[in-house]
């Protein structure tokens, strides 16, 4: 919906109610140009974005245990078993 500034001044209360109830945007024009827009408020989502991930994570093993012991890391045994190249800090 597009209206002039004069129309907005005389109808502002009813326009606010229309935007609120019908969720309709109103463009306010002055001298043939849009000078403002009256838009409905976007209601914030009550759910957190990370809640969409619930149930999508699978945990294998104990998260508090180390993946490898220091001896395994030093010897590269686990890397060989998994066909990985050991990385040694020089």
OpenMM code with the backbone's topology and positions (N, CA, C; nanometers):
from openmm import Vec3, app, unit

residues = "UNK UNK UNK UNK UNK UNK UNK UNK UNK UNK UNK UNK UNK UNK UNK UNK UNK UNK UNK UNK UNK UNK UNK UNK UNK UNK UNK UNK UNK UNK UNK UNK UNK UNK UNK UNK UNK UNK UNK UNK UNK UNK UNK UNK UNK UNK UNK UNK UNK UNK UNK UNK UNK UNK UNK UNK UNK UNK UNK UNK UNK UNK UNK UNK UNK UNK UNK UNK UNK UNK UNK UNK UNK UNK UNK UNK UNK UNK UNK UNK UNK UNK UNK UNK UNK UNK UNK UNK UNK UNK".split()
positions = [
    Vec3(0.0850, -0.1171, 0.0000),
    Vec3(0.0000, 0.0000, 0.0000),
    Vec3(0.0896, 0.1234, 0.0000),
    Vec3(0.0525, 0.2239, -0.0751),
    Vec3(0.1280, 0.3483, -0.0825),
    Vec3(0.0341, 0.4644, -0.0529),
    Vec3(0.0786, 0.5559, 0.0331),
    Vec3(-0.0025, 0.6726, 0.0678),
    Vec3(0.0862, 0.7961, 0.0690),
    Vec3(0.0237, 0.9144, 0.0723),
    Vec3(0.1001, 1.0392, 0.0809),
    Vec3(0.1217, 1.0752, 0.2277),
    Vec3(0.2087, 1.1713, 0.2504),
    Vec3(0.2374, 1.2179, 0.3865),
    Vec3(0.1104, 1.2733, 0.4501),
    Vec3(0.0322, 1.3496, 0.3739),
    Vec3(-0.0922, 1.4078, 0.4281),
    Vec3(-0.1894, 1.2983, 0.4698),
    Vec3(-0.2028, 1.1929, 0.3876),
    Vec3(-0.2909, 1.0819, 0.4236),
    Vec3(-0.2403, 1.0126, 0.5496),
    Vec3(-0.1083, 0.9986, 0.5604),
    Vec3(-0.0527, 0.9335, 0.6787),
    Vec3(-0.0844, 1.0135, 0.8038),
    Vec3(-0.0716, 1.1463, 0.7940),
    Vec3(-0.0987, 1.2302, 0.9104),
    Vec3(-0.2426, 1.2145, 0.9587),
    Vec3(-0.3353, 1.2016, 0.8670),
    Vec3(-0.4755, 1.1924, 0.9087),
    Vec3(-0.5178, 1.0495, 0.9440),
    Vec3(-0.4461, 0.9490, 0.8922),
    Vec3(-0.4865, 0.8100, 0.9137),
    Vec3(-0.3859, 0.7279, 0.9939),
    Vec3(-0.2926, 0.7907, 1.0609),
    Vec3(-0.1822, 0.7169, 1.1223),
    Vec3(-0.2273, 0.6081, 1.2194),
    Vec3(-0.3240, 0.6347, 1.3024),
    Vec3(-0.3684, 0.5344, 1.4002),
    Vec3(-0.4277, 0.4125, 1.3299),
    Vec3(-0.5129, 0.4359, 1.2301),
    Vec3(-0.5734, 0.3225, 1.1591),
    Vec3(-0.4695, 0.2487, 1.0742),
    Vec3(-0.3725, 0.3204, 1.0205),
    Vec3(-0.2662, 0.2542, 0.9430),
    Vec3(-0.1801, 0.1657, 1.0319),
    Vec3(-0.1492, 0.2132, 1.1511),
    Vec3(-0.0715, 0.1316, 1.2442),
    Vec3(-0.1455, 0.0025, 1.2776),
    Vec3(-0.2759, 0.0125, 1.2987),
    Vec3(-0.3547, -0.1062, 1.3282),
    Vec3(-0.3585, -0.2008, 1.2078),
    Vec3(-0.3671, -0.1437, 1.0877),
    Vec3(-0.3693, -0.2264, 0.9663),
    Vec3(-0.2364, -0.3012, 0.9495),
    Vec3(-0.1268, -0.2323, 0.9722),
    Vec3(0.0054, -0.2967, 0.9619),
    Vec3(0.0180, -0.4054, 1.0675),
    Vec3(-0.0296, -0.3778, 1.1873),
    Vec3(-0.0212, -0.4754, 1.2966),
    Vec3(-0.1074, -0.5985, 1.2677),
    Vec3(-0.2298, -0.5788, 1.2247),
    Vec3(-0.3218, -0.6918, 1.2089),
    Vec3(-0.3042, -0.7664, 1.0770),
    Vec3(-0.2834, -0.6939, 0.9665),
    Vec3(-0.2709, -0.7588, 0.8351),
    Vec3(-0.1267, -0.7878, 0.7946),
    Vec3(-0.0313, -0.7372, 0.8756),
    Vec3(0.1120, -0.7558, 0.8461),
    Vec3(0.1460, -0.7003, 0.7079),
    Vec3(0.0841, -0.5856, 0.6743),
    Vec3(0.1016, -0.5235, 0.5436),
    Vec3(0.1980, -0.4055, 0.5547),
    Vec3(0.2878, -0.3922, 0.4570),
    Vec3(0.3822, -0.2804, 0.4533),
    Vec3(0.3138, -0.1602, 0.3896),
    Vec3(0.3406, -0.0403, 0.4447),
    Vec3(0.2851, 0.0834, 0.3898),
    Vec3(0.4017, 0.1747, 0.3530),
    Vec3(0.4045, 0.2200, 0.2274),
    Vec3(0.5059, 0.3158, 0.1825),
    Vec3(0.4458, 0.4551, 0.1918),
    Vec3(0.5201, 0.5493, 0.2494),
    Vec3(0.4732, 0.6858, 0.2671),
    Vec3(0.5503, 0.7740, 0.1692),
    Vec3(0.4762, 0.8453, 0.0834),
    Vec3(0.5380, 0.9226, -0.0239),
    Vec3(0.5220, 1.0719, 0.0008),
    Vec3(0.6238, 1.1465, -0.0430),
    Vec3(0.6197, 1.2920, -0.0394),
    Vec3(0.6753, 1.3397, -0.1727),
    Vec3(0.6003, 1.4181, -0.2437),
    Vec3(0.6388, 1.4694, -0.3764),
    Vec3(0.6747, 1.3556, -0.4720),
    Vec3(0.5987, 1.2482, -0.4657),
    Vec3(0.6178, 1.1373, -0.5583),
    Vec3(0.7320, 1.0427, -0.5255),
    Vec3(0.7987, 1.0641, -0.4133),
    Vec3(0.9095, 0.9769, -0.3730),
    Vec3(0.8790, 0.9125, -0.2376),
    Vec3(0.9183, 0.7864, -0.2241),
    Vec3(0.9002, 0.7173, -0.0966),
    Vec3(0.9982, 0.7760, 0.0040),
    Vec3(0.9449, 0.8236, 0.1166),
    Vec3(1.0298, 0.8830, 0.2206),
    Vec3(1.0362, 0.7958, 0.3451),
    Vec3(0.9417, 0.7037, 0.3579),
    Vec3(0.9412, 0.6155, 0.4747),
    Vec3(0.8584, 0.4917, 0.4440),
    Vec3(0.8847, 0.3867, 0.5224),
    Vec3(0.8062, 0.2633, 0.5128),
    Vec3(0.7611, 0.2243, 0.6533),
    Vec3(0.6373, 0.1874, 0.6603),
    Vec3(0.5808, 0.1391, 0.7854),
    Vec3(0.5671, -0.0118, 0.7679),
    Vec3(0.6480, -0.0877, 0.8426),
    Vec3(0.6520, -0.2331, 0.8250),
    Vec3(0.6190, -0.3022, 0.9565),
    Vec3(0.5594, -0.4209, 0.9478),
    Vec3(0.5288, -0.4937, 1.0715),
    Vec3(0.6570, -0.5421, 1.1391),
    Vec3(0.6527, -0.5475, 1.2691),
    Vec3(0.7665, -0.5957, 1.3475),
    Vec3(0.7832, -0.7453, 1.3244),
    Vec3(0.9074, -0.7874, 1.3094),
    Vec3(0.9364, -0.9303, 1.2969),
    Vec3(0.9510, -0.9867, 1.4371),
    Vec3(0.8650, -1.0796, 1.4700),
    Vec3(0.8686, -1.1388, 1.6042),
    Vec3(0.9943, -1.2238, 1.6191),
    Vec3(1.0688, -1.2041, 1.7259),
    Vec3(1.1887, -1.2860, 1.7454),
    Vec3(1.1506, -1.4323, 1.7671),
    Vec3(1.2335, -1.5179, 1.7147),
    Vec3(1.2097, -1.6614, 1.7295),
    Vec3(1.2282, -1.7004, 1.8753),
    Vec3(1.1389, -1.7839, 1.9257),
    Vec3(1.1493, -1.8275, 2.0645),
    Vec3(1.2474, -1.9429, 2.0806),
    Vec3(1.2821, -2.0077, 1.9700),
    Vec3(1.3777, -2.1179, 1.9784),
    Vec3(1.5165, -2.0672, 1.9431),
    Vec3(1.6135, -2.1242, 2.0037),
    Vec3(1.7527, -2.0892, 1.9760),
    Vec3(1.7976, -2.1604, 1.8490),
    Vec3(1.8829, -2.0986, 1.7664),
    Vec3(1.9238, -2.1612, 1.6406),
    Vec3(1.9888, -2.2975, 1.6595),
    Vec3(2.0612, -2.3152, 1.7691),
    Vec3(2.1312, -2.4422, 1.7889),
    Vec3(2.0351, -2.5541, 1.8303),
    Vec3(1.9132, -2.5207, 1.8662),
    Vec3(1.8159, -2.6239, 1.9005),
    Vec3(1.7789, -2.7079, 1.7782),
    Vec3(1.7963, -2.6532, 1.6588),
    Vec3(1.7675, -2.7279, 1.5360),
    Vec3(1.8635, -2.8457, 1.5203),
    Vec3(1.9777, -2.8417, 1.5881),
    Vec3(2.0774, -2.9485, 1.5779),
    Vec3(2.0525, -3.0620, 1.6773),
    Vec3(1.9550, -3.0451, 1.7650),
    Vec3(1.9273, -3.1490, 1.8648),
    Vec3(1.9034, -3.2841, 1.7989),
    Vec3(1.9713, -3.3850, 1.8524),
    Vec3(1.9543, -3.5200, 1.8018),
    Vec3(2.0379, -3.5515, 1.6798),
    Vec3(2.1157, -3.4547, 1.6309),
    Vec3(2.1932, -3.4798, 1.5101),
    Vec3(2.3386, -3.5181, 1.5397),
    Vec3(2.3792, -3.5143, 1.6655),
    Vec3(2.5173, -3.5461, 1.7025),
    Vec3(2.5223, -3.6870, 1.7612),
    Vec3(2.6170, -3.7651, 1.7121),
    Vec3(2.6361, -3.9002, 1.7632),
    Vec3(2.7729, -3.9053, 1.8302),
    Vec3(2.7775, -3.9480, 1.9537),
    Vec3(2.9022, -3.9556, 2.0288),
    Vec3(2.9463, -4.1008, 2.0347),
    Vec3(3.0684, -4.1265, 1.9916),
    Vec3(3.1258, -4.2609, 1.9982),
    Vec3(3.2367, -4.2597, 2.1028),
    Vec3(3.2239, -4.3396, 2.2034),
    Vec3(3.3274, -4.3475, 2.3058),
    Vec3(3.3090, -4.2433, 2.4139),
    Vec3(3.4133, -4.2278, 2.4930),
    Vec3(3.4115, -4.1363, 2.6067),
    Vec3(3.4810, -4.0069, 2.5660),
    Vec3(3.4104, -3.8959, 2.5720),
    Vec3(3.4672, -3.7680, 2.5311),
    Vec3(3.5754, -3.7172, 2.6256),
    Vec3(3.5814, -3.7722, 2.7472),
    Vec3(3.6805, -3.7243, 2.8433),
    Vec3(3.8119, -3.7997, 2.8354),
    Vec3(3.8133, -3.9093, 2.7614),
    Vec3(3.9357, -3.9880, 2.7481),
    Vec3(4.0180, -3.9374, 2.6293),
    Vec3(4.1513, -3.9399, 2.6413),
    Vec3(4.2336, -3.8994, 2.5278),
    Vec3(4.2177, -3.9983, 2.4119),
    Vec3(4.2351, -3.9491, 2.2901),
    Vec3(4.2249, -4.0359, 2.1726),
    Vec3(4.3400, -4.1357, 2.1668),
    Vec3(4.4584, -4.0909, 2.2037),
    Vec3(4.5773, -4.1770, 2.2030),
    Vec3(4.6606, -4.1465, 2.3264),
    Vec3(4.7346, -4.2456, 2.3701),
    Vec3(4.8274, -4.2223, 2.4811),
    Vec3(4.9510, -4.1536, 2.4256),
    Vec3(5.0298, -4.0975, 2.5132),
    Vec3(5.1531, -4.0324, 2.4708),
    Vec3(5.2456, -4.1318, 2.4026),
    Vec3(5.2506, -4.2562, 2.4508),
    Vec3(5.3343, -4.3592, 2.3899),
    Vec3(5.2895, -4.3877, 2.2467),
    Vec3(5.1594, -4.3962, 2.2245),
    Vec3(5.1088, -4.4201, 2.0901),
    Vec3(5.1422, -4.3043, 1.9968),
    Vec3(5.1340, -4.1852, 2.0466),
    Vec3(5.1650, -4.0680, 1.9647),
    Vec3(5.3127, -4.0678, 1.9289),
    Vec3(5.3989, -4.0948, 2.0282),
    Vec3(5.5432, -4.0944, 2.0039),
    Vec3(5.5841, -4.2042, 1.9059),
    Vec3(5.5225, -4.3204, 1.9144),
    Vec3(5.5638, -4.4322, 1.8303),
    Vec3(5.4969, -4.4294, 1.6933),
    Vec3(5.3872, -4.3583, 1.6789),
    Vec3(5.3173, -4.3540, 1.5513),
    Vec3(5.2397, -4.4806, 1.5226),
    Vec3(5.2219, -4.5700, 1.6233),
    Vec3(5.1527, -4.6965, 1.6021),
    Vec3(5.0088, -4.6769, 1.5566),
    Vec3(4.9389, -4.5881, 1.6194),
    Vec3(4.7998, -4.5648, 1.5817),
    Vec3(4.7913, -4.5068, 1.4413),
    Vec3(4.8877, -4.4244, 1.4050),
    Vec3(4.8866, -4.3646, 1.2723),
    Vec3(4.9044, -4.4715, 1.1653),
    Vec3(4.9930, -4.5662, 1.1888),
    Vec3(5.0158, -4.6740, 1.0926),
    Vec3(4.8906, -4.7597, 1.0798),
    Vec3(4.8245, -4.7885, 1.1908),
    Vec3(4.7051, -4.8727, 1.1874),
    Vec3(4.5933, -4.8037, 1.1092),
    Vec3(4.5884, -4.6734, 1.1100),
    Vec3(4.4829, -4.6000, 1.0421),
    Vec3(4.5299, -4.5484, 0.9066),
    Vec3(4.6470, -4.5917, 0.8599),
    Vec3(4.7046, -4.5449, 0.7331),
    Vec3(4.7258, -4.3934, 0.7309),
    Vec3(4.7695, -4.3386, 0.8426),
    Vec3(4.7991, -4.1968, 0.8514),
    Vec3(4.9480, -4.1771, 0.8666),
    Vec3(4.9968, -4.0643, 0.8204),
    Vec3(5.1387, -4.0335, 0.8360),
    Vec3(5.1573, -3.9626, 0.9700),
    Vec3(5.2486, -4.0125, 1.0523),
    Vec3(5.2712, -3.9445, 1.1798),
    Vec3(5.3362, -3.8093, 1.1586),
    Vec3(5.2972, -3.7144, 1.2390),
    Vec3(5.3557, -3.5807, 1.2332),
    Vec3(5.4424, -3.5646, 1.3558),
    Vec3(5.5707, -3.5398, 1.3333),
    Vec3(5.6633, -3.5229, 1.4460),
    Vec3(5.7078, -3.3785, 1.4511),
    Vec3(5.7043, -3.3217, 1.5690),
    Vec3(5.7516, -3.1860, 1.5878),
    Vec3(5.9035, -3.1902, 1.5957),
    Vec3(5.9667, -3.1082, 1.5165),
    Vec3(6.1142, -3.1038, 1.5184),
    Vec3(6.1653, -2.9879, 1.5989),
] * unit.nanometer
topology = app.Topology()
chain = topology.addChain("A")
for resn in residues:
    res = topology.addResidue(resn, chain)
    for name in ("N", "CA", "C"):
        topology.addAtom(name, app.Element.getBySymbol(name[0]), res)
